[in-house]
Amino acid sequence: MVTLTAPHDHTPELTNAEVRRIRNDFPILGQRVNGHPLVYLDSGATSQNPTCVLEAEQEFYEQRNSAVHRGAHTLAVDATDAFEDARATVAAFIGATDRELVWTANATAGLNLLAYAFSNASVGDTGADARQFALGPGDEIVVTEMEHHANLIPWQELCRRTGATLRHIPILDDGTLDLDAAASIIGARTRILAFTHVSNVLGVINPVAELAALGHAAGAFVVLDACQSAPHLPLDVKALGVDFAAFSGHKMLGPTGIGALYGRAELLDALPPFLAGGSMITTVTLERAEYLPSPQRFEAGTQPISQAVALAAAARYLHETGMGRIHAWEAQLGQRLVAGLEAIDGIRVLGPAAGVERAGLAAFEVAGVHAHDVGQFLDAAGIAVRVGHHCAQPLHRRLGLSASTRASAYLYNTTDDVDAFLDAVAGVRGYFGVA
Amino acid sequence: MSALDSLYQQIILEQAKARHGATLTDDQAAAVHLPAGTGQCHQLNPVCGDEITLRLVVENADDGGTPASARVGELLWSGDGCSISMASASILAELAVGMTPEELAGLIEQFRVVMRSRGAVVGDEDVLGDAAALSGVAKFPARVKCAMLAWVAAEDALRQAV
């Protein structure tokens, strides 16, 4: 079984020269857009794929494509091995065991799976083991004001179905969570505490272990949205102490259509399934069925096999580059982004100020110019950023905005990319006649 | 002219600031019961948050039909959004007042044809007036919704009013 080789975190930190070599692994980054070299600063939305990931998917289809966990022929065995090797690799990448990693379409699907599993445990009799997940009136689910809709709406819906109450931890004016409020909101009624590791808008890195301890002290299940952390920093779900975590493959150099839900083995084995059907059962009669343990009990139907294999290639690529090095490089880019933006008239950066820890992204408001116009102006210069509410409407409302512009970096961005972006942003207000 | 300059023509940037007709009050926007001959529509572009509430008053349309003397008397709106959506609403407000309902419906259809053409159809200034300046938007499919927002609202409000 191929999982992960020794990490390279002992090697020197990333430099522009090293990043330029890394860029050669990403065919898409070499192109020109609207007459300018592409400056891709939208990895928070979706990341690009290195050649090894594209080749892994192609190699699977050319050499091993077959259904997994069924059939006795050679291709079926090869495909099953590749699929399960991929699971072990991605599990190891986040510090989990292979039994604790369920393939999902993406983080949204993982969080919905979880919410529906809680829902199923709350209706009818799903067995003694599942009773711990049952919710009802009087129970509370706690989220935060900075959540992506993917880690908000599934819990709203779970509350609607079960009669539980949704509460939220507010943010402070600097964009960080109000931890004093958290300590009073999380209490005996809290059954689920769900929060993001890294805000996709603010760039804030939340104190996961501290929050998880608060949740566990209250007897709650702790759910982490790791969408913006798994791709960008060394993630160890065991060390953080969370019960569940979800992330997406396409944000970490992998293909779309694949992601994963981590859960502690004893919890996943007790949790009722969400989707039911083939490949997740032991014995089936016309009246009822018994289910396999995790992870198969959550993987009904044919899975995105080649995507899982390609995601494992992405995890290996990231691991070999070194997640510590990637995180440190992106932290530098994040600081350069914020410091540069703060120096431009009429720009308000959302979240922590320059000099304060943040991930390699920055969302901002341009006084007098709507985010959509900012994005269009930057696109004409070959610069790809995200505009809109970034699936975080409540957070934008809290900040007094309906939309913002976001630049988000990854391991393939140089400081030249950041500088080209800053140069272009400096011209926005003049172009639209508001400077 | 660069593609960007054809999108953001001076007239569009000026109209986005002028916001002609953007005088709908919060009370009016929240109204549940509308007088006869009045239609109102709220439109939201969930992708970017552009939002508009548009009220249209048709005069002489209160006899149950659409008499030849029916005219758009007022087009008021309130909203928040990008320069394309705001300019488009401002231009529409200027164009629509004084038109018969049929003329306005025809104008909206003409505008839609241009917007959906991906740049193949350039708006005729004689027909579309200042809205012809929005022709460049059609080459940016992601922005067509911005330009159409007020027009879709007006189409619905007109249907209610007559």
Interface residues (C-beta under 8 A of the other chain):
Chain A: N34 V369 H370 A371 H372 D373 Q376 F377 A380 V387 G388 H389 Q393 H396 S402 A403 Y431 F432 G433
Chain B: S2 A3 L4 L7 Y8 L13 K17 V47 C48 G49 D50 E51 D80 G81 C82 S83 I84 F140 R143 C146
